[in-house]
Amino acid sequence: MSLYEGELSPAAEAYIWGFPLVAVHRTRQLLCSRSDSGTMNHIDDLATPKDKAIVVPNNDTLYSSAWYDLRYGDLSIEVPAMDHQSRYWNVMILDGYTHVAYVCRRHHGVAGTKVRVTLNPEKPPANDASAVVTIGTPTAWVIIRVLVESPEDIDKARNLQRSIKVHAPPEHPRTRTERAGRATTIAQSGAAFFDELRGYMELDPPALWHPKLSQAAREVIENPESTTLKGLEMGVKEGEQHLMNLNDADSVRSNGWRTGRHATGFDGDILRRAAGAKYGLGGHQAIENRSYVAEHDAKGRALNGDYPLRLKFEPDNLPPCRGFWSLTAYGTDMYLVENDIDRWSISDRTPGLVYAEDGSLTLDISASRPLRSANWLPVPRGRYLLGLRVYEGDAPVVSCQWFPPALEERASLLE
C-alpha cells in the first residue's frame, strides 16, 4: 500500500489515497474556468511570478495543456518533425490519479509521430514508443512542453508548440467549470475533503491496477458518517504529517541536495503518489527529468538570499544529460519570485553564460546583484527554494549516482 503500511488510520489512508484525485480535479476546474475543456490552451511565454496555476513551474519550456473526457472517444496526438536533432519536446498524459504516459523525444525522436490515446482501465500505460497509449480513467490531462533555447528562439518554439495537435471526437464537450479551491489548499478542507473525493471518484473510478484501499478506508469514503467529524479531521492531519515526513523516507541525499529515489512511477505506493501530487503536480518522472532540491549549503546552513552562494561545476562534472539542465529559484510558496533582471532560471542555454578557461562553470546565487551578473541567478531575500532539473539525464542521473556539487559560500559580490 505505501511506505507506511499498517501505520495509517483508515481516515488517513483514505486521505492519502484520494489526495492525487482531488488535486487533479481542483486543477482541472481551475484551468477549465479559464479555457474550455477539450480545447488546447497554449501559453505563449515562459512562466513568470504571475503564473500561479501550478507549483514549482519550470522556466525553460512553453506549456500547452488541455483536459479531455475519454468516455467520448479516443484522442489522436500528432507531433510534427522538429527543426533540429536537439530540440526537446514532450507530451505528457496524466489520468485522474496521476498515472503518467509519455509521447516524447525519448521514445519517438524528432522525425514526427502519431499516437492514439484510449481509455483502458485494465491495461496500465506501457510508456514506450507504442502507437497506442492506454489511460486508466476518463479524465486525461494532456500537457505539451517545447524547449525555448534562447530569447531569439521564442517564435520557432511557439510555432512547434502549436504544431503539436491533439484531436478529440467532434462530440467532445467544450465547457467551462467553476473553481473548487486550489490544489495547494486541500488540507484546509478538513472533513469536507471526503465528500469532495467521493464526488470525483464517481467521475473517475480507479483503474483495476490502481492500488486498492483497505476495507476500513473504503468505508470512510463511501460512508463518512461511519467516522466522527473529529476522526475525519484527525485523518487529514495525520495524512498531511505523513506527506511532510516522506521527504526523509523516500529521498537520496548528497552534497546538501536531495532527490527522489525512484526513476519511474510510484507503483503501488500511495504515499509517494500523494506527495508527488502535493509538491509537483504535473511534474515529470525522473527518467524524463530528475529534479534535485537544495536543502542546505556546504556549511549546513538553510538557504537564505542574504547569504551569497556559488555553485561550481567542474569541467568533467557538468550535469550529464541528452536534453538540458536548468537551475531555478522559488519563494517558500513554491512560485517564482520577482527580481531586478527578470531571470528566474539559469541553464546551459542562458545567453552570455561565462565559462572559465578550464571549462568549469560557476553560478552566483544571491539576492543582491554581483559585480559581474552574467552567471547570476537572483533569489529573494530570506528563505527560498532552489531546484536543479536535468532533462533526459544519463544513467548516473537516472540511478541517483550523480549529484550537483555543494553550494559554497561566496566571499564577496565584488569578485
N, C-alpha and C positions, 0 to 999 in steps of 0.2 A: 504493500500500500504506500509506504513512504519511509523515509529515513527514521521516522519516529513511530513505527508500527507498534501498536499496543500501548502507546503513551498518550493518545489523544482521547478526550471525552467525545461522545457522539456528536455534540454540537460543534466542537472544534473541528472534528473530521469533516463534517458537512460543510463548514465554512471554508476550510482549505480546499476541499474537493470542488466546491462551487465557485470559488473566487475567480478563476480564469473566465468562466462563462459570464459572470456578471461584469467583469472588466471589459470583455469583448463587446457585450451588448450596450453597456454605457458608452463605450467609444463609438459604436455604430450609431447610436441615437444622437450623439453629439455631432458627428461628422455628417450624418444624413439630415440634420436640421439645417445644414448649410448648403448641401447639394443633394440632388435626388439619388435615391438608391438605384442600382442598375445603370448608373452613369459614371464614367471615369472622370474624376476630378483631378486636373493637372495643377500642381504647384509649380509656378513658373520660375521661382527663385529659390536659392538655398535658404535653409532655416535661419531665423534670426530670433532675438529675445522676444519678439512679439508673438511667436508661434507657441501655443500652449496646448495643442490638441493631444500630443503625446510627450511623455517624459524622455529625457536624455536623447533628443533628436540628433542625428548626425548633421554636419555642416559641409558635406562633401558631395552628396548626390541630390539630384532633383527627385522629388517624390510625385507619384500619381497613385491614387487609390480609389477603390470602388467596392461597394457591398452588393452581393448577389444572393438570391434565394434559389438554390439548385432544385427545388421542387418544381420550378417552371421549366427545367430542362438543362442540358449541358451548356458549358461555355466553350468558346474557341479562342485560344490565345495565339496571335500571330506576331512573331518577332522578326523584324527585317534584318538584313545583313548590317553589321556595324561598319563604321567608316574606317576602322583600322584594328589591328590584332589586339592592341592593349586596351581597347575601350571596355570598361567594366559596365555590365548591365545585370539586372537581376529582377525576376518576377517571383514574389513570394505569395503563396496562397495559404491562409490560415482558416481552420474550421472554428466552430464556436468554442471549443475547449483549448485552442491554441496549438493543436497539432499542425505541423508545417509541411507543405510540399513546395519544391523548388522547380522553376523553369529558369535556368540561369546559364551564364557563360561557362561555369564549371562543368555543366552537363552537356551543353549544346554548342559551345564555341561561339564564333562571331559570324558565321555564314548565314544565319537566319534559321528559324524553325517554326513549326506549327504544332500545337498541342491541344488536346481535348480534355476538359475538366468535367468529371461526372460524379454524382452523388453515389457512394457505395459504402454504407456503414459496416459492411462485412470485410472490407479489404483495406488495410492501412496504406497510406501513401508509400510508394516504393522509393521515391527520391533518387531517381536515376534519369537516364535520357529517354525514358519511355514516351511514346506518343500519346498515351492516355494517363491522366493523373486522377487518382481517386481521392475524394474528400468525404469525411465521415459524418458531417452534419449538413443540413440545408443551408445554414449561414456560411458564406465563403467571403472572406475579406482578401481582396487582391491588391497587393502593394507592388508598384513598379519603382525601381531605382536605376538611375543612369548617372554615371560619374561626370562631374564637371571638372575638367582638367586644368582650367585656368580661367581668369575673368574673360579672356577673349574667346573662350570655348563655349560660352553660355548658349549662344544661338544654335550651334551644332548639337549641343546636348539637348536643348529643348526640342529640336526637330526629331531627334531619335526617340526622345521620351514620348512624343505624341504619335510616333510611327508604330509603337508597340500597341497593338489593338486587342481588345477583349470584346468578343461578340456574344451577346446574350440572346435568347429566343425573343422574337418580336412581342410575345405576350408578357414578358417580364415587366412587373410594375416599376414605375418611376415615381417615387413618392418621397415626401419629406416627413420627418419624425419630430416628436417633441423630445427635448432633452430629459435625461433621467439622473442627472448628477454626474460628476466626473469620476473616472476610474480611480483617481488618486484619493478619493474621499469615501471609499466603500466602507471602511471600518466604522465611520461615523454613523452609518445607518443603524447600527446596533441590531436589535432583534428583527427589525423590518427587513434585514438582508435576506432572511429565509423565505419570506413571501416573494420578494423580487426574484430570487433564484428559482423558485418553483415556476414562476411565470415564464422565465427564459427556457427552462427545461421542456416546457410544452412546445416551444418553438424549435428547440434543438435537443431532442433526446440523445443521450450519449451513444456513440458507436459501440458495436458489440465488443470491440477490442479495447475500449477505453477502460481505465481502472474502475473496479467495482467498489461500491460503498458497502460498509458493514450494514447488517440489518438495523442496528440501533441508529446509525447515522441516517439511513434512508427514512426511518420513521420520523426523525426530526424534520426532514424536508417535506415529507408527504403529509405529516400531521403535526405542525408546530405546537398545537395545543397539548401534545403529549409531554412537552417540556415547559417548565415555568418560564416566565418572561426573564427572570434573573438568570436562569440556566442558559437561555439563548444568548443573552448579553455576555455572560461569562465565557461562553463558547467562542464568541467573536474575539474577545480579549485574549483568550488562550491561543486561538489560531494566529492572531497577529503577533503574539510573542514568539511563537514557533517560526514564523516567517522572518522576523528580525534576527533570530538566533541562527538561521540557516547559513548565513554568510560564513560562520565559523565551521559549520559541519560539512559544507559542500564545496569548499574553496581550496585552491592550491596557492601558496604564498612564496614569494621570493623577492628580495631587494626592496621591500616595502610596498610591493604590488600584490594584488590578488586577482585570480580569475576562476571561473567555474571549472570544475573537474572534468566535465563531460564535453564531448565534441559534437554529439548529435542530439537527438531528442531527449525527453525526460523519462521515456519508457513508462513504467508503472508508478513512478514516484510523484504522488500528488503534491507533496510539499515543494519540491523543486519546480514543478509546473506552476504552482500558485506564486512562488517567488519570482519566477520569470515574468508572469503577468503583472505583478505588482511593481517590479523595478525596471522592466524593459519590455513592455507590451509591444508586440510587432517587431521585436529585435531578432537578429539572426541567430541561428545555431553556430557554434564555434567553428564548425568545419567550413562555413562560409565566411564568418567574420568573428574572430576571437577578440573579446574586449577585456582589457586589463584596467583595474581601478586602483589608483594610488591611495594607500592607507596612511602613509607617513613618509617623512624624508629620511635621509641616511642617519640622522641623529635620533630617529624615533619620534619626531615632533609631528603633530597633526598639521595638515596643510593650512596655511594662513597667508593670504595675499600680502600681508605686511612684511613677510619674511621672504625675500627673493630667493628663488631656487634655479638650478640649471639641470638639464637632462642631457647628458653627453653620450652619444652613440659612437663607439669606436668604429673604424672603417670596416672591420670584419664582424661587426655586431649590429648593423642596421636591421630593422625588422625584416625577417626573411619571408617573402611572400611573392605570389604571382600577380596579385592585384595591386593594392596600395595600402599605405598606413596613414593614420591621422590622429593627432593629439588634440583633445577638446576639453575646455573648461566649462563648468556649470556652477550655478549657485546651489546652495543646500536644498533648494526646492526642486532640483534636477532639471531646471530650464537654463537656457543660455542667458548671459548677463551682458548688459550694455557696456561698451568700453570706447575709448577715445579714437581707436583706429578701425572700428567695426571688423575686428578679426576675432572669430570665435573658435577657430581651429587652426592648426599649423600642420603641414604634411609634406610628403615628398614632392608635392606639386605646387607648393607655395611659391609665388613669383619672388625672385630675388633672394632666395634662401642661400646663405653663405656657408660653404663647407671649408674646413681647414685644409692646408696643403697636403696633409697626410690622408685626407678623405673622411676624417671624422666630422661629426655634426653635433654642435652644441645649441640647445634651445634654451632661451631665457624665459622664466615663468615668474611674473610679479605683477602687483597692482600698479606700481609706479613705472613709468617709461624709462628704459635704459638708454644710455648714450647712443648705442647702436641698436636699432629696433628691427633690423631685417629678420632676425630669428626670434622675435619676441612674441610670446603668447600672453596677452593680457588676462589677468584674473581679478576677481573682485577683492576688495579689502575684507579682512576677516576670513572665516572658514569658507571653503569652496570644495568642489569635487573635480577630479581630474581623471580622464579616461583616455586610454590608447586603444584604437581599433586597428586590427590587422586583417585585411581582406584577402581571401584565398591564400591563407597562410601555408607555408611549407610544413613538412612533417613535424619539425621541432615545435612549431607554434600549436598545431592541432593537438599534439600529445603533451602539452604543458612543459616541454623541456626548455623552451626559450622564454625568457622574461626580459622586460625592459631593465636597464640599469637603474641603480638607486638615484633618487633625486638629491643632489648635493646643494649645500648652502652656497649662495652667490655672495662673494665678499663685498662687492661694490657694484652699483648700477652705472658707475662711471668707467668701468673697464671697457 
